[in-house]
Amino acid sequence: MVTVSAPLRTRAAGPRMMLDYGFLRRAFLSVGILLLLISPFSRDPLEMAVGAFMPWILISIVAKPTMPAAVIYIFLWQWAQAYTRILQSMVDGQSLGSGLYGPGVVTAYWYMLASLVVLACVLRAMLGGIPVPTLEDENAHREWRPADLFVLYCATLVLAVACTYASRLVPGLSQQFEALSRLKIVAEFLLFATVLSTGRGGKFMLAAVLVELLIGFSGLLSDFRGVFVYLLIAAIAARLPLNIGAILGGIVWLGVLLGLGLFWTAVKMDFREYATGGEESQHASVPLSDRLAYLGSAAMSPGSIDWNEASYALLSRFAYTDIFGSVIEYQQMARETAPAGRQWQDAFDHVFRPRIFFPGKAALSDSEVFIRLTGGDPLEIRGSTSISVGYMAENYVDLGFPGMLLGIAAIGLMLAAVIRHFMRSRLPWMVRQGLVLAFVYNVAGSGVEISLPKMFGATIMFFLVYWALAKYALPIGLRWLYARSGGIQPQQT
């Protein structure tokens, strides 16, 4: 059979509005104009006005027909971590530079925005020329049955749980198991994308969402937001037609996410204390049923929660500019004589000395780096939770400004190389998008919080694990999906 390469705009032909890069660019331009009108009334009018247009600028840079949908998550999440500080300053009634962390916060804010622009330019240069898929590749997921995709999701869910226990039994292979557990994201994304594209199997999608929420709230480091991210990226990848129902669904999606975020912020400290039995541990000692009963009891008593306090705590927790600003302030005062490039050197040393061969290698300690680079106590900010200064701040410590932008560009090249490899693989288009989503969430799920060693290690290990999976395991699963749907697997080009 002869396959014909066709542009991705084939499905977009017609008057219907689609949820894609073009729509997001127009939407964020409107948001930017609205915030520009509000900015004169803020304490930082210039910072608010420029930051308001950053999503539009970033999306305009990376918007290409074949740009993976997951790329949008990198920029929107990290932009939000910087811009939220503007909103916090409005609530506090003081400007960015007059707060507890000093004028370094203003500098950090501009450095973060500049870093995102550099990152976007690198990804555009590296990924802008990805070939368009054939029609067969682009529409392959439409032939699969949602029921079969749900079975795959359940299987990868079991695999993810097994990987969690295996990493505790064999700590030297924890990174490999962590990467393998992300296969669940691929299966979940394919289920969501197929349901949203075809309108079939909504009950399976709902079941997966509920399972993810249940699992997310059962642990100590709740990741309930992950399923919301996967849904959004699947909707963009599927180019969901926008009508009244879809818009109302998006509003509900955002409302539920914010509501769960506020609830978790309000109860997480007490819940962790209860789940661990008061011990300094990252693992729960209380049975799952008791943990869920505890959360259910808290949810049934919303009047006992101070929602104003929870809202401010969520706002300040999400804004990461203060931490970067504290690094700038401390480094300027301390004039530390540490070796140049120590953060990058430590990152390479950690990555290229795997614990399985070097069992005596010291474990990563984000809190130790935090103390060394800020001179502060992380317990005063996040309680018992480990905290990182983030990869942008580490680049600043090593290279200063504008030198840190070279480090950001190098990181962009590394991320883009992995994304480019999977987007040019011989797999159906949505499978490629799912692999990129799993990779992006693995290395950028926490946004600017991730440290250089963790980013490098996660990137390299993900590539090695999924190179093997794409070569040997995924073709088996694809043949099963085509066989179950009664279709013929197209020859990949």
PyMOL commands that set and color helices and strands:
alter all, ss='L'
color gray80, all
select helices_A, chain A and resi 8-10+21-41+45-52+54-62+71-92+96-98+104-127+135-143+146-169+171-181+183-198+202-218+225-237+244-275+288-299+302-304+307-318+321-334+342-351+366-374+379-382+391-399+403-423+429-444+447-449+452-485
alter helices_A, ss='H'
color red, helices_A
deselect
rebuild
show_as cartoon
